[in-house]
């Protein structure tokens, strides 16, 4: 955008000319759509627009109008995207407008939407004859899922209460969600997210079960990468925390089973 700025004719001037004639609801919606890193479906757009703008705003009508003005592209039915230059322009507008910024709230809403989708996909994955469909659903939205997983981990690390509350269902049956994600993302990505989440769970003692789960998951991903040193560190930390909070696992049988599996694997590696 900096390179394309010009006092006279420029790409930015053309975008601004189209933006300035929009009704305020459509201007705000365009800014909000810039929260998505790539294409997005109608449900994601509605989740962000409907909860950010006036209650009477109609997301589908707004998106149709923006498409007709060539500010939003529609690659296929119920799916939209912003050209990277328009996305950059919209983000810049959010930073310079005198009103409270929209993108922070929009990012939280988009994050909550995709974390809810992950929650549903993970549940579907464990149902009979549904694992393939659950993985294919992730692949279709990979850019959004991976982006908002990082947003979630970052905001959890910073103790953002809004994200904690809006994404709370994701932490239910957390271990099963991570086992599903293991089938969808690379070990490097998984380690990055798990390390950030571990920091957010390291304070309250009630989260000791979750912390042990994450340490074991981290060790599992590190072992897959061949990082034996960090694998050993992660499992040893998990063992220590488990020993200190053994009673917390009485009501968490799946965590107990997974923990035992990881510890047994560690002992097997030592014996080799």
DRENMAR-41191 format. One record per residue (C-alpha): residue number from 1; residue in one letter; chain; x, y, z. Coordinates in nm, 4 decimals. Example, Ala and Ser with C-alpha at 12.3 -4.5 7.8 and 13.67 -1.06 7.14 Angstrom:
DRENMAR-41191
r pos:1&code:A&unit:A&x:1.2300&y:-0.4500&z:0.7800
r pos:2&code:S&unit:A&x:1.3670&y:-0.1060&z:0.7140
//
This chain:
DRENMAR-41191
r pos:1&code:X&unit:A&x:0.0000&y:0.0000&z:0.0000
r pos:2&code:X&unit:A&x:0.2895&y:0.2376&z:0.0737
r pos:3&code:X&unit:A&x:0.4384&y:0.1777&z:-0.2719
r pos:4&code:X&unit:A&x:0.1024&y:0.2310&z:-0.4384
r pos:5&code:X&unit:A&x:0.0260&y:0.5647&z:-0.2690
r pos:6&code:X&unit:A&x:0.0279&y:0.8647&z:-0.4975
r pos:7&code:X&unit:A&x:-0.1048&y:1.2205&z:-0.4833
r pos:8&code:X&unit:A&x:-0.2863&y:1.1685&z:-0.8117
r pos:9&code:X&unit:A&x:-0.4067&y:0.8494&z:-0.9755
r pos:10&code:X&unit:A&x:-0.3266&y:0.5391&z:-0.7722
r pos:11&code:X&unit:A&x:-0.4701&y:0.2049&z:-0.6664
r pos:12&code:X&unit:A&x:-0.5274&y:0.3387&z:-0.3155
r pos:13&code:X&unit:A&x:-0.7135&y:0.6423&z:-0.4514
r pos:14&code:X&unit:A&x:-0.9397&y:0.4165&z:-0.6564
r pos:15&code:X&unit:A&x:-1.0177&y:0.1984&z:-0.3526
r pos:16&code:X&unit:A&x:-1.0792&y:0.5052&z:-0.1341
r pos:17&code:X&unit:A&x:-1.3144&y:0.6548&z:-0.3941
r pos:18&code:X&unit:A&x:-1.5264&y:0.3390&z:-0.3860
r pos:19&code:X&unit:A&x:-1.5044&y:0.3171&z:-0.0067
r pos:20&code:X&unit:A&x:-1.6101&y:0.6773&z:0.0576
r pos:21&code:X&unit:A&x:-1.9455&y:0.6407&z:-0.1217
r pos:22&code:X&unit:A&x:-2.0461&y:0.3359&z:0.0852
r pos:23&code:X&unit:A&x:-2.3081&y:0.3653&z:0.3607
r pos:24&code:X&unit:A&x:-2.1473&y:0.3474&z:0.7056
r pos:25&code:X&unit:A&x:-2.2696&y:-0.0086&z:0.7686
r pos:26&code:X&unit:A&x:-2.0976&y:-0.1275&z:0.4513
r pos:27&code:X&unit:A&x:-1.7794&y:0.0661&z:0.5326
r pos:28&code:X&unit:A&x:-1.7678&y:-0.0973&z:0.8750
r pos:29&code:X&unit:A&x:-1.8447&y:-0.4402&z:0.7269
r pos:30&code:X&unit:A&x:-1.5578&y:-0.4074&z:0.4784
r pos:31&code:X&unit:A&x:-1.3219&y:-0.3209&z:0.7627
r pos:32&code:X&unit:A&x:-1.4484&y:-0.6196&z:0.9594
r pos:33&code:X&unit:A&x:-1.3999&y:-0.8563&z:0.6648
r pos:34&code:X&unit:A&x:-1.0311&y:-0.7666&z:0.6610
r pos:35&code:X&unit:A&x:-0.9927&y:-0.9731&z:0.9785
r pos:36&code:X&unit:A&x:-0.9973&y:-1.2890&z:0.7632
r pos:37&code:X&unit:A&x:-0.6564&y:-1.3858&z:0.6192
r pos:38&code:X&unit:A&x:-0.8098&y:-1.5278&z:0.3011
r pos:39&code:X&unit:A&x:-1.1456&y:-1.6481&z:0.1762
r pos:40&code:X&unit:A&x:-1.4327&y:-1.6981&z:0.4210
r pos:41&code:X&unit:A&x:-1.7814&y:-1.8401&z:0.4065
r pos:42&code:X&unit:A&x:-2.1115&y:-1.6642&z:0.4609
r pos:43&code:X&unit:A&x:-2.1527&y:-1.8056&z:0.8138
r pos:44&code:X&unit:A&x:-1.8191&y:-1.6604&z:0.9277
r pos:45&code:X&unit:A&x:-1.9063&y:-1.3214&z:0.7778
r pos:46&code:X&unit:A&x:-2.2451&y:-1.3248&z:0.9457
r pos:47&code:X&unit:A&x:-2.0944&y:-1.4156&z:1.2849
r pos:48&code:X&unit:A&x:-1.8696&y:-1.1083&z:1.2676
r pos:49&code:X&unit:A&x:-2.1053&y:-0.8555&z:1.1022
r pos:50&code:X&unit:A&x:-2.4228&y:-0.9381&z:1.2943
r pos:51&code:X&unit:A&x:-2.2520&y:-0.9043&z:1.6329
r pos:52&code:X&unit:A&x:-2.0528&y:-0.5904&z:1.5477
r pos:53&code:X&unit:A&x:-2.2981&y:-0.3659&z:1.3631
r pos:54&code:X&unit:A&x:-2.6533&y:-0.2494&z:1.4327
r pos:55&code:X&unit:A&x:-2.9005&y:-0.5329&z:1.5024
r pos:56&code:X&unit:A&x:-3.0875&y:-0.4505&z:1.1813
r pos:57&code:X&unit:A&x:-2.7818&y:-0.5037&z:0.9595
r pos:58&code:X&unit:A&x:-2.8255&y:-0.7815&z:0.7034
r pos:59&code:X&unit:A&x:-2.4902&y:-0.9532&z:0.6352
r pos:60&code:X&unit:A&x:-2.5979&y:-1.1172&z:0.3087
r pos:61&code:X&unit:A&x:-2.7320&y:-0.7895&z:0.1658
r pos:62&code:X&unit:A&x:-2.4180&y:-0.6043&z:0.2745
r pos:63&code:X&unit:A&x:-2.1911&y:-0.8654&z:0.1153
r pos:64&code:X&unit:A&x:-2.3971&y:-0.8585&z:-0.2051
r pos:65&code:X&unit:A&x:-2.3656&y:-0.4794&z:-0.2245
r pos:66&code:X&unit:A&x:-1.9894&y:-0.4912&z:-0.1609
r pos:67&code:X&unit:A&x:-1.9561&y:-0.7562&z:-0.4312
r pos:68&code:X&unit:A&x:-2.1520&y:-0.5436&z:-0.6780
r pos:69&code:X&unit:A&x:-1.9108&y:-0.2573&z:-0.6083
r pos:70&code:X&unit:A&x:-1.6144&y:-0.4935&z:-0.6707
r pos:71&code:X&unit:A&x:-1.4821&y:-0.4436&z:-0.3164
r pos:72&code:X&unit:A&x:-1.5510&y:-0.8065&z:-0.2250
r pos:73&code:X&unit:A&x:-1.4978&y:-1.1037&z:-0.4557
r pos:74&code:X&unit:A&x:-1.7205&y:-1.4116&z:-0.4609
r pos:75&code:X&unit:A&x:-1.5192&y:-1.7095&z:-0.5922
r pos:76&code:X&unit:A&x:-1.8172&y:-1.9430&z:-0.5446
r pos:77&code:X&unit:A&x:-2.1579&y:-1.9640&z:-0.3813
r pos:78&code:X&unit:A&x:-2.1660&y:-1.8495&z:-0.0179
r pos:79&code:X&unit:A&x:-1.7904&y:-1.7860&z:-0.0203
r pos:80&code:X&unit:A&x:-1.6173&y:-1.4477&z:-0.0314
r pos:81&code:X&unit:A&x:-1.2710&y:-1.2938&z:-0.0215
r pos:82&code:X&unit:A&x:-1.0980&y:-0.9560&z:-0.0239
r pos:83&code:X&unit:A&x:-0.8182&y:-0.8710&z:-0.2611
r pos:84&code:X&unit:A&x:-0.4976&y:-0.8296&z:-0.0514
r pos:85&code:X&unit:A&x:-0.4757&y:-0.4579&z:-0.1444
r pos:86&code:X&unit:A&x:-0.8349&y:-0.3955&z:-0.0346
r pos:87&code:X&unit:A&x:-0.7718&y:-0.5896&z:0.2860
r pos:88&code:X&unit:A&x:-0.4638&y:-0.3757&z:0.3584
r pos:89&code:X&unit:A&x:-0.6617&y:-0.0585&z:0.2851
r pos:90&code:X&unit:A&x:-0.9456&y:-0.1627&z:0.5187
r pos:91&code:X&unit:A&x:-0.7017&y:-0.2376&z:0.8019
r pos:92&code:X&unit:A&x:-0.5389&y:0.1005&z:0.7513
r pos:93&code:X&unit:A&x:-0.8801&y:0.2698&z:0.7683
r pos:94&code:X&unit:A&x:-0.9486&y:0.0997&z:1.1022
r pos:95&code:X&unit:A&x:-0.6247&y:0.2416&z:1.2445
r pos:96&code:X&unit:A&x:-0.6926&y:0.5986&z:1.1309
r pos:97&code:X&unit:A&x:-1.0673&y:0.6402&z:1.1958
r pos:98&code:X&unit:A&x:-1.1643&y:0.8550&z:1.5013
r pos:99&code:X&unit:A&x:-1.4181&y:0.6000&z:1.6303
r pos:100&code:X&unit:A&x:-1.3202&y:0.2967&z:1.8414
r pos:101&code:X&unit:A&x:-1.1437&y:0.0362&z:1.6240
r pos:102&code:X&unit:A&x:-1.3572&y:-0.2452&z:1.4854
r pos:103&code:X&unit:A&x:-1.0904&y:-0.5041&z:1.4126
r pos:104&code:X&unit:A&x:-1.0107&y:-0.5974&z:1.7721
r pos:105&code:X&unit:A&x:-1.3714&y:-0.6924&z:1.8421
r pos:106&code:X&unit:A&x:-1.4083&y:-0.8460&z:1.4966
r pos:107&code:X&unit:A&x:-1.1043&y:-1.0634&z:1.5525
r pos:108&code:X&unit:A&x:-1.2504&y:-1.1942&z:1.8791
r pos:109&code:X&unit:A&x:-1.5816&y:-1.2752&z:1.7095
r pos:110&code:X&unit:A&x:-1.4103&y:-1.4479&z:1.4159
r pos:111&code:X&unit:A&x:-1.1883&y:-1.6403&z:1.6574
r pos:112&code:X&unit:A&x:-1.4911&y:-1.7553&z:1.8595
r pos:113&code:X&unit:A&x:-1.6660&y:-1.8653&z:1.5388
r pos:114&code:X&unit:A&x:-1.3774&y:-2.0762&z:1.4118
r pos:115&code:X&unit:A&x:-1.2969&y:-2.2235&z:1.7520
r pos:116&code:X&unit:A&x:-1.6632&y:-2.3281&z:1.7723
r pos:117&code:X&unit:A&x:-1.6285&y:-2.4861&z:1.4257
r pos:118&code:X&unit:A&x:-1.3180&y:-2.6721&z:1.5460
r pos:119&code:X&unit:A&x:-1.5131&y:-2.7940&z:1.8470
r pos:120&code:X&unit:A&x:-1.7877&y:-2.9309&z:1.6186
r pos:121&code:X&unit:A&x:-1.5375&y:-3.0843&z:1.3743
r pos:122&code:X&unit:A&x:-1.3529&y:-3.2610&z:1.6555
r pos:123&code:X&unit:A&x:-1.6783&y:-3.4088&z:1.7868
r pos:124&code:X&unit:A&x:-1.7654&y:-3.5210&z:1.4338
r pos:125&code:X&unit:A&x:-1.4202&y:-3.6793&z:1.3951
r pos:126&code:X&unit:A&x:-1.4884&y:-3.9192&z:1.6811
r pos:127&code:X&unit:A&x:-1.8283&y:-4.0244&z:1.5429
r pos:128&code:X&unit:A&x:-1.8763&y:-4.3394&z:1.3356
r pos:129&code:X&unit:A&x:-1.7743&y:-4.3009&z:0.9683
r pos:130&code:X&unit:A&x:-1.7224&y:-3.9244&z:1.0055
r pos:131&code:X&unit:A&x:-1.3458&y:-3.8796&z:1.0494
r pos:132&code:X&unit:A&x:-1.2781&y:-3.8217&z:0.6771
r pos:133&code:X&unit:A&x:-1.5458&y:-3.5508&z:0.6530
r pos:134&code:X&unit:A&x:-1.4095&y:-3.3787&z:0.9662
r pos:135&code:X&unit:A&x:-1.0566&y:-3.3656&z:0.8236
r pos:136&code:X&unit:A&x:-1.1795&y:-3.2453&z:0.4826
r pos:137&code:X&unit:A&x:-1.3712&y:-2.9661&z:0.6560
r pos:138&code:X&unit:A&x:-1.0488&y:-2.8547&z:0.8246
r pos:139&code:X&unit:A&x:-0.8576&y:-2.8646&z:0.4958
r pos:140&code:X&unit:A&x:-1.1132&y:-2.6395&z:0.3259
r pos:141&code:X&unit:A&x:-1.0763&y:-2.3745&z:0.5984
r pos:142&code:X&unit:A&x:-0.7128&y:-2.4433&z:0.6892
r pos:143&code:X&unit:A&x:-0.5988&y:-2.0803&z:0.6495
r pos:144&code:X&unit:A&x:-0.8735&y:-1.9588&z:0.8845
r pos:145&code:X&unit:A&x:-0.8415&y:-2.2397&z:1.1379
r pos:146&code:X&unit:A&x:-0.4639&y:-2.2046&z:1.1652
r pos:147&code:X&unit:A&x:-0.4830&y:-1.8249&z:1.1792
r pos:148&code:X&unit:A&x:-0.7445&y:-1.8146&z:1.4542
r pos:149&code:X&unit:A&x:-0.5840&y:-2.0980&z:1.6500
r pos:150&code:X&unit:A&x:-0.2810&y:-1.8690&z:1.6766
r pos:151&code:X&unit:A&x:-0.5044&y:-1.5739&z:1.7691
r pos:152&code:X&unit:A&x:-0.6690&y:-1.7894&z:2.0358
r pos:153&code:X&unit:A&x:-0.3357&y:-1.9080&z:2.1780
r pos:154&code:X&unit:A&x:-0.1961&y:-1.5538&z:2.1834
r pos:155&code:X&unit:A&x:-0.5006&y:-1.4062&z:2.3548
r pos:156&code:X&unit:A&x:-0.5170&y:-1.6943&z:2.6031
r pos:157&code:X&unit:A&x:-0.1498&y:-1.6352&z:2.6812
r pos:158&code:X&unit:A&x:-0.2356&y:-1.2692&z:2.7466
r pos:159&code:X&unit:A&x:-0.5324&y:-1.3735&z:2.9653
r pos:160&code:X&unit:A&x:-0.7940&y:-1.2071&z:2.7439
r pos:161&code:X&unit:A&x:-1.1118&y:-1.2793&z:2.9415
r pos:162&code:X&unit:A&x:-1.3318&y:-1.2173&z:2.6367
r pos:163&code:X&unit:A&x:-1.1597&y:-1.5004&z:2.4489
r pos:164&code:X&unit:A&x:-1.1633&y:-1.7238&z:2.7582
r pos:165&code:X&unit:A&x:-1.5423&y:-1.6833&z:2.7861
r pos:166&code:X&unit:A&x:-1.6358&y:-1.6962&z:2.4166
r pos:167&code:X&unit:A&x:-1.4156&y:-1.9987&z:2.3386
r pos:168&code:X&unit:A&x:-1.4842&y:-2.1934&z:2.6574
r pos:169&code:X&unit:A&x:-1.6442&y:-2.4958&z:2.4791
r pos:170&code:X&unit:A&x:-1.3124&y:-2.5600&z:2.3013
r pos:171&code:X&unit:A&x:-1.1551&y:-2.6543&z:2.6343
r pos:172&code:X&unit:A&x:-1.4210&y:-2.9176&z:2.7059
r pos:173&code:X&unit:A&x:-1.2773&y:-3.2592&z:2.6152
r pos:174&code:X&unit:A&x:-0.9607&y:-3.0686&z:2.5251
r pos:175&code:X&unit:A&x:-0.7502&y:-3.3799&z:2.4776
r pos:176&code:X&unit:A&x:-0.9855&y:-3.5156&z:2.2120
r pos:177&code:X&unit:A&x:-0.9745&y:-3.1801&z:2.0296
r pos:178&code:X&unit:A&x:-0.5943&y:-3.1927&z:2.0225
r pos:179&code:X&unit:A&x:-0.5937&y:-3.5513&z:1.8981
r pos:180&code:X&unit:A&x:-0.8153&y:-3.4377&z:1.6108
r pos:181&code:X&unit:A&x:-0.5894&y:-3.1400&z:1.5378
r pos:182&code:X&unit:A&x:-0.2877&y:-3.3711&z:1.5342
r pos:183&code:X&unit:A&x:-0.4372&y:-3.5276&z:1.2206
r pos:184&code:X&unit:A&x:-0.4766&y:-3.1870&z:1.0516
r pos:185&code:X&unit:A&x:-0.1701&y:-2.9718&z:1.1291
r pos:186&code:X&unit:A&x:0.2078&y:-3.0118&z:1.1157
r pos:187&code:X&unit:A&x:0.4077&y:-3.0938&z:1.4319
r pos:188&code:X&unit:A&x:0.5787&y:-2.7515&z:1.4072
r pos:189&code:X&unit:A&x:0.2466&y:-2.5684&z:1.4092
r pos:190&code:X&unit:A&x:0.1075&y:-2.7871&z:1.6853
r pos:191&code:X&unit:A&x:0.4142&y:-2.7268&z:1.9055
r pos:192&code:X&unit:A&x:0.3911&y:-2.3503&z:1.8536
r pos:193&code:X&unit:A&x:0.0251&y:-2.3395&z:1.9633
r pos:194&code:X&unit:A&x:0.0694&y:-2.5842&z:2.2525
r pos:195&code:X&unit:A&x:0.3646&y:-2.3904&z:2.3950
r pos:196&code:X&unit:A&x:0.1581&y:-2.0702&z:2.4044
r pos:197&code:X&unit:A&x:-0.1412&y:-2.2463&z:2.5577
r pos:198&code:X&unit:A&x:0.0809&y:-2.4028&z:2.8227
r pos:199&code:X&unit:A&x:0.1807&y:-2.0559&z:2.9407
r pos:200&code:X&unit:A&x:-0.1857&y:-1.9601&z:2.9807
r pos:201&code:X&unit:A&x:-0.2577&y:-2.2709&z:3.1932
r pos:202&code:X&unit:A&x:0.0470&y:-2.2476&z:3.4175
r pos:203&code:X&unit:A&x:-0.1071&y:-2.0351&z:3.6942
r pos:204&code:X&unit:A&x:-0.4230&y:-2.1799&z:3.8582
r pos:205&code:X&unit:A&x:-0.3740&y:-2.5178&z:4.0265
r pos:206&code:X&unit:A&x:-0.7149&y:-2.6277&z:3.8922
r pos:207&code:X&unit:A&x:-0.5560&y:-2.6360&z:3.5457
r pos:208&code:X&unit:A&x:-0.2944&y:-2.8934&z:3.6424
r pos:209&code:X&unit:A&x:-0.4708&y:-3.1672&z:3.4431
r pos:210&code:X&unit:A&x:-0.4776&y:-2.9477&z:3.1347
r pos:211&code:X&unit:A&x:-0.1106&y:-2.8578&z:3.1790
r pos:212&code:X&unit:A&x:-0.0082&y:-3.2240&z:3.2047
r pos:213&code:X&unit:A&x:-0.2112&y:-3.2986&z:2.8925
r pos:214&code:X&unit:A&x:-0.0361&y:-3.0210&z:2.7004
r pos:215&code:X&unit:A&x:0.3091&y:-3.1277&z:2.8215
r pos:216&code:X&unit:A&x:0.2397&y:-3.4838&z:2.7066
r pos:217&code:X&unit:A&x:0.1044&y:-3.3589&z:2.3728
r pos:218&code:X&unit:A&x:0.4121&y:-3.1406&z:2.3324
r pos:219&code:X&unit:A&x:0.6367&y:-3.4359&z:2.4023
r pos:220&code:X&unit:A&x:0.4438&y:-3.6451&z:2.1500
r pos:221&code:X&unit:A&x:0.4895&y:-3.3801&z:1.8765
r pos:222&code:X&unit:A&x:0.8571&y:-3.3280&z:1.9659
r pos:223&code:X&unit:A&x:0.9179&y:-3.7019&z:1.9444
r pos:224&code:X&unit:A&x:0.7610&y:-3.7079&z:1.5963
r pos:225&code:X&unit:A&x:1.0048&y:-3.4339&z:1.4924
r pos:226&code:X&unit:A&x:1.2971&y:-3.6328&z:1.6322
r pos:227&code:X&unit:A&x:1.3644&y:-3.3707&z:1.9036
r pos:228&code:X&unit:A&x:1.4551&y:-3.6186&z:2.1772
r pos:229&code:X&unit:A&x:1.6002&y:-3.3582&z:2.4159
r pos:230&code:X&unit:A&x:1.2845&y:-3.1458&z:2.4361
r pos:231&code:X&unit:A&x:1.0693&y:-3.4595&z:2.4304
r pos:232&code:X&unit:A&x:1.2428&y:-3.5803&z:2.7460
r pos:233&code:X&unit:A&x:1.2060&y:-3.2384&z:2.9139
r pos:234&code:X&unit:A&x:0.8323&y:-3.2177&z:2.8364
r pos:235&code:X&unit:A&x:0.7548&y:-3.5665&z:2.9683
r pos:236&code:X&unit:A&x:0.9644&y:-3.5172&z:3.2832
r pos:237&code:X&unit:A&x:0.7791&y:-3.1900&z:3.3552
r pos:238&code:X&unit:A&x:0.4487&y:-3.3699&z:3.3024
r pos:239&code:X&unit:A&x:0.5542&y:-3.6459&z:3.5447
r pos:240&code:X&unit:A&x:0.6492&y:-3.3945&z:3.8131
r pos:241&code:X&unit:A&x:0.3255&y:-3.1969&z:3.7822
r pos:242&code:X&unit:A&x:0.1216&y:-3.5165&z:3.7811
r pos:243&code:X&unit:A&x:0.2934&y:-3.6379&z:4.0988
r pos:244&code:X&unit:A&x:0.2156&y:-3.3070&z:4.2711
r pos:245&code:X&unit:A&x:-0.1522&y:-3.3099&z:4.1656
r pos:246&code:X&unit:A&x:-0.2359&y:-3.6811&z:4.1368
r pos:247&code:X&unit:A&x:-0.5844&y:-3.6468&z:4.2882
r pos:248&code:X&unit:A&x:-0.6912&y:-3.4075&z:4.0110
r pos:249&code:X&unit:A&x:-0.6835&y:-3.6992&z:3.7647
r pos:250&code:X&unit:A&x:-0.9354&y:-3.9153&z:3.9548
r pos:251&code:X&unit:A&x:-1.2249&y:-3.7522&z:3.7700
r pos:252&code:X&unit:A&x:-1.0375&y:-3.7310&z:3.4372
r pos:253&code:X&unit:A&x:-0.9988&y:-4.0920&z:3.3183
r pos:254&code:X&unit:A&x:-0.9063&y:-4.0037&z:2.9572
r pos:255&code:X&unit:A&x:-0.6266&y:-3.7755&z:3.0809
r pos:256&code:X&unit:A&x:-0.5064&y:-4.0512&z:3.3124
r pos:257&code:X&unit:A&x:-0.4964&y:-4.3032&z:3.0275
r pos:258&code:X&unit:A&x:-0.3175&y:-4.0647&z:2.7903
r pos:259&code:X&unit:A&x:-0.0692&y:-3.9671&z:3.0588
r pos:260&code:X&unit:A&x:0.0096&y:-4.3334&z:3.1332
r pos:261&code:X&unit:A&x:0.0554&y:-4.4025&z:2.7615
r pos:262&code:X&unit:A&x:0.3028&y:-4.1129&z:2.7248
r pos:263&code:X&unit:A&x:0.4971&y:-4.2075&z:3.0372
r pos:264&code:X&unit:A&x:0.5154&y:-4.5717&z:2.9255
r pos:265&code:X&unit:A&x:0.6398&y:-4.4608&z:2.5834
r pos:266&code:X&unit:A&x:0.9092&y:-4.2520&z:2.7499
r pos:267&code:X&unit:A&x:1.0232&y:-4.5515&z:2.9557
r pos:268&code:X&unit:A&x:1.0289&y:-4.7627&z:2.6403
r pos:269&code:X&unit:A&x:1.2524&y:-4.5088&z:2.4634
r pos:270&code:X&unit:A&x:1.4906&y:-4.5033&z:2.7600
r pos:271&code:X&unit:A&x:1.5163&y:-4.8814&z:2.7524
r pos:272&code:X&unit:A&x:1.6112&y:-4.8860&z:2.3833
//
